């Protein structure tokens, strides 16, 4: 059977592969091998993204194609009439990345072959709430326009989640890679609208107008905050288990908390990402600099968020020896110096808490 990949024709054996079988028996499948009708590298150059971004990670390639599609949402029905019968959105959609993919876009040190490179298995987007449904529909048509590499679908669980969140957040299931046997893997893709709501609420509405300046991400300051808002507590006797797994550095010092509990901060992946941001960006008010004034302005609105963020950043300084797992002493010093200088510009929280001050309804990831 012949198929078209860009402008090249090839004859290959096609077969259907089941991606997911829903509880009601409905099957979501895809033809193999997967196809891509676009070149992510060309789109990356068209978007003006840095050349150091390594495209070896499937979610990075998908993210770049998705960003390009979102910015052309108002004319995709003209460019790809077979995929989109109607206009997706009246205006371009500023779909902003956060999470590990955003860090790779901003940070050379987080890309392949460098000290703070790490695997990423998904992409996280945030869009204006008024365009949330448009972006959701765009994702579900990506495979028809750009190839099956970019296929997303909605399971029964996704539908329940979307109905529950009432336009505040959406969820689809998407292809996120190919395993060692050459078969596609899937994951959940979360779409946030206007704000990131996890342990704390991080509002990013002001960043939509600066999408190009911020390299199609939420920007350095919100990115640091979104990483450093991670926190949970555990019984005090769990400390020994953290130590056995080499994770005791994550236990945060906060003497006012309940004596029978410990506070646990960022995961390895988030610590690496935050370190990459500080290693590759100095403090300042210019492009691609961490702006203390902007960060202070964000945090001044929320004492609870401020406490979590500053505790996590302070923990990086206090456990600096752990950073030598990934960095040489010179780079560790550069990171901790910049974190220390930033902390000196951030609000000090006088109020003390002896119980969770964060949203405890959020699911805590499996620790090990």
C-alpha positions in Angstrom: 0.0 0.0 0.0 1.3 3.4 -0.9 1.2 6.4 1.4 2.5 10.0 1.2 5.1 11.3 3.6 5.7 14.9 2.6 6.4 14.8 -1.2 7.9 11.3 -1.2 6.1 8.1 -2.0 7.1 4.8 -0.4 5.7 1.3 -0.6 5.5 -0.3 2.9 3.5 -2.9 4.7 0.8 -1.1 6.6 -0.9 -2.6 9.7 -3.2 -1.4 12.5 -1.9 -1.1 16.0 -4.3 -0.7 19.0 -3.2 2.3 21.1 -6.0 2.0 23.7 -9.0 -0.1 24.4 -11.6 1.7 26.4 -13.8 0.3 29.2 -16.8 0.1 26.8 -14.7 -1.8 24.3 -14.1 1.1 22.0 -10.7 0.8 20.3 -8.4 3.6 19.4 -5.9 2.5 16.8 -3.3 3.8 14.3 -1.7 2.6 11.1 1.9 1.7 11.3 4.5 2.9 10.5 3.6 6.3 11.9 3.8 9.2 9.4 4.9 12.8 9.6 4.0 15.2 6.8 6.1 18.1 8.2 9.7 18.6 9.3 9.8 19.8 12.9 13.3 21.2 12.3 12.0 23.4 9.5 9.1 24.6 11.7 11.5 25.2 14.6 13.6 27.5 12.3 10.4 29.2 11.1 9.4 29.9 14.7 12.8 31.4 15.4 13.6 28.9 18.2 17.3 28.4 19.2 19.3 25.9 17.2 20.6 24.1 20.4 17.2 22.5 20.9 17.8 18.8 20.4 14.9 17.1 18.6 15.7 13.6 19.7 12.8 13.7 22.2 9.5 12.8 20.6 7.5 15.3 22.8 9.8 18.1 21.7 9.1 17.4 18.1 5.4 17.2 18.8 5.4 20.4 20.8 7.1 22.3 18.0 4.5 21.1 15.4 1.7 21.9 17.8 3.0 25.4 18.5 3.2 26.1 14.8 -0.3 24.8 14.2 -1.7 26.8 17.0 -0.2 30.0 15.7 -1.8 29.2 12.3 -5.1 28.1 13.8 -7.0 30.9 12.0 -6.0 29.6 8.6 -5.5 25.8 9.0 -8.8 25.2 7.2 -7.3 26.9 4.2 -3.9 25.1 4.4 -5.4 21.7 5.3 -9.0 21.6 4.1 -9.2 17.8 4.3 -8.2 17.9 8.0 -10.1 21.0 9.1 -13.4 21.6 7.4 -14.1 24.8 9.4 -11.9 27.5 10.9 -10.4 26.3 14.2 -10.1 29.8 15.7 -10.7 33.4 14.6 -7.2 34.3 15.9 -3.8 32.5 16.4 -3.7 30.6 19.6 -0.7 31.4 21.8 -0.1 27.9 23.2 2.6 28.2 25.8 4.8 25.3 27.0 5.7 24.8 30.6 7.4 21.8 32.3 10.5 19.9 31.0 9.9 20.7 27.3 9.9 24.5 28.1 13.2 24.1 30.0 14.8 22.5 27.0 13.7 25.4 24.8 15.3 27.9 27.2 18.4 26.0 28.4 21.3 24.6 26.3 22.4 22.7 29.4 19.1 20.8 29.5 19.6 19.4 26.0 21.1 16.2 24.8 24.7 15.6 25.7 24.8 18.3 28.4 25.0 18.0 32.1 21.4 18.6 33.0 19.8 16.8 30.1 16.9 14.5 31.2 14.3 12.4 29.4 10.9 13.9 29.0 7.8 11.8 28.3 5.2 14.5 27.7 4.5 18.1 27.0 2.4 20.6 29.0 0.5 23.4 27.4 -1.4 26.4 28.7 -3.7 28.5 26.5 -6.1 31.4 27.0 -9.4 30.1 28.5 -11.4 31.7 25.7 -9.4 29.6 23.2 -9.3 26.4 25.3 -12.0 24.6 23.2 -10.3 25.7 20.0 -6.9 24.3 21.0 -8.6 21.1 22.2 -10.2 20.7 18.8 -6.9 21.5 17.1 -5.2 18.7 18.9 -7.8 16.2 17.8 -7.2 17.1 14.1 -3.4 17.2 14.2 -2.9 13.7 12.8 -5.1 14.4 9.7 -3.1 17.5 8.8 0.4 16.6 9.9 0.6 12.8 10.1 -0.1 10.1 12.6 2.9 10.9 14.7 0.8 13.7 16.1 -2.4 11.7 16.8 -4.5 12.5 19.9 -7.8 11.1 21.0 -10.3 11.4 23.9 -11.0 8.4 26.1 -14.0 8.0 28.4 -11.8 9.0 31.3 -10.7 12.1 29.4 -14.3 13.0 28.7 -15.2 12.7 32.4 -12.3 14.9 33.4 -13.1 17.5 30.8 -16.8 17.7 31.9 -15.7 18.0 35.5 -13.3 20.8 34.9 -15.8 22.9 33.0 -13.4 24.6 30.6 -10.8 25.3 33.2 -8.7 22.4 32.0 -8.8 19.8 29.2 -7.2 16.4 28.8 -6.5 14.3 25.7 -4.5 11.1 25.2 -1.7 11.4 22.7 1.2 9.5 21.2 4.4 10.4 23.1 7.0 8.1 21.7 8.0 4.8 20.1 9.3 1.9 22.2 12.2 -0.4 21.6 10.0 -2.6 19.5 9.0 0.2 17.2 5.5 0.5 18.6 3.9 3.8 19.6 3.4 4.7 23.3 0.7 7.0 24.7 0.3 9.4 27.6 -2.1 12.0 28.9 -1.7 15.5 27.7 -3.0 18.2 30.0 -4.2 21.5 28.7 -4.4 24.3 31.3 -6.3 27.5 30.7 -5.0 30.9 32.0 -3.4 29.5 35.2 -1.5 26.4 36.3 -3.3 24.9 39.3 -1.3 22.2 41.1 0.0 22.6 44.7 -0.6 26.3 44.2 -2.2 28.6 41.5 0.2 30.2 39.1 -1.5 32.8 36.9 0.2 33.3 33.5 -2.4 35.3 31.6 0.0 38.2 31.1 2.5 35.9 29.3 0.2 35.2 26.3 1.1 38.5 24.7 4.8 37.8 25.1 4.7 34.3 23.5 7.5 35.0 20.9 9.7 36.9 23.4 9.3 33.9 25.8 10.1 31.4 23.1 6.5 30.1 23.2 6.8 29.2 26.9 5.4 30.8 30.0 8.7 32.6 30.5 11.6 32.1 32.9 10.1 33.5 36.1 6.7 31.6 35.9 8.7 28.5 34.9 10.8 28.7 38.0 7.7 29.2 40.1 5.8 26.4 38.5 8.7 24.0 39.3 9.3 25.3 42.8 5.6 25.1 43.8 6.0 21.3 44.2 5.5 20.2 47.9 3.9 17.6 50.0 4.2 16.2 53.5 4.7 12.7 54.9 4.9 10.9 58.2 8.2 11.5 60.0 9.3 7.9 59.9 9.2 8.1 56.0 12.5 10.1 56.3 14.5 6.8 56.5 13.0 5.5 53.3 13.9 8.8 51.6 17.4 8.3 52.8 17.6 4.8 51.5 16.7 6.0 48.1 19.1 8.9 48.1 16.2 11.3 48.2 16.7 12.7 51.7 18.0 16.0 50.3 14.4 16.7 49.3 13.3 17.0 53.0 12.9 20.7 53.6 13.8 22.4 56.8 10.8 24.2 58.3 10.8 24.1 62.1 7.3 25.4 62.5 5.6 22.4 60.9 3.9 19.5 62.8 6.7 17.6 64.6 5.4 14.2 63.5 5.5 15.1 59.8 8.2 16.0 57.3 8.0 18.4 54.3 9.2 17.1 50.9 10.1 19.4 48.1 11.0 19.2 44.4 11.7 15.9 42.6 15.1 15.2 41.0 13.7 16.2 37.6 12.5 19.6 38.8 15.7 20.3 40.7 17.6 19.6 37.5 15.3 21.8 35.5 15.6 24.7 38.0 19.4 24.3 38.1 19.5 24.5 34.3 17.5 27.7 34.3 19.9 29.3 36.8 23.0 27.9 35.2 22.1 29.3 31.7 20.5 32.6 32.8 21.8 35.4 35.0 19.6 37.8 36.9 18.6 41.0 35.1 15.8 42.7 33.2 16.9 41.9 29.6 15.8 39.1 27.3 16.5 35.6 28.6 17.4 36.9 32.0 15.7 36.1 35.3 13.9 39.2 36.4 13.8 39.5 40.3 11.3 42.4 40.1 8.9 40.4 37.9 9.2 37.4 40.2 8.6 39.5 43.3 5.5 41.0 41.7 4.1 37.6 41.0 4.8 36.2 44.5 3.7 39.3 46.4 0.1 38.3 45.6 0.3 34.9 47.3 2.1 34.3 50.6 1.5 30.6 50.6 3.0 30.2 47.1 5.9 32.5 48.1 6.7 30.3 51.1 6.7 27.1 49.0 8.9 28.6 46.3 11.4 30.2 48.6 11.7 27.0 50.7 12.4 25.0 47.6 15.0 27.5 46.3 16.6 27.8 49.8 16.8 24.0 49.9 18.9 24.0 46.7 21.5 26.2 48.4 21.5 24.3 51.7 21.9 20.9 49.8 24.3 22.3 47.2 26.5 19.2 47.5 23.7 17.2 45.9 24.1 19.3 42.7 27.5 17.8 42.2 25.7 14.7 41.0 25.2 16.6 37.8 27.4 19.7 37.9 31.1 20.5 38.5 31.9 22.8 41.5 32.2 25.9 39.4 28.7 25.4 37.9 27.3 24.6 41.4 28.7 27.9 42.7 27.2 29.8 39.7 23.8 28.2 40.3 23.7 28.8 44.1 25.0 32.3 43.8 22.2 33.2 41.4 19.6 31.5 43.6 20.9 33.3 46.7 20.8 36.7 44.9 17.3 36.1 43.7 16.1 35.0 47.2 17.4 38.3 48.5 14.9 40.1 46.2 11.9 38.0 47.0 9.2 38.6 49.7 9.8 37.2 53.2 6.8 35.4 54.7 6.4 36.1 58.4 3.3 33.9 58.9 4.0 30.4 60.2 2.1 27.2 59.4 2.1 23.9 61.2 -0.1 22.1 58.7 -0.3 22.1 54.9 -0.7 25.5 53.3 -0.9 24.1 49.8 -3.6 22.3 47.9 -3.6 18.7 49.3 -6.3 17.5 46.8 -3.7 17.3 44.1 -2.4 13.8 43.5 1.1 13.1 44.7 3.2 11.2 42.1 4.6 7.8 43.1 7.9 8.5 44.8 9.7 5.3 43.9 
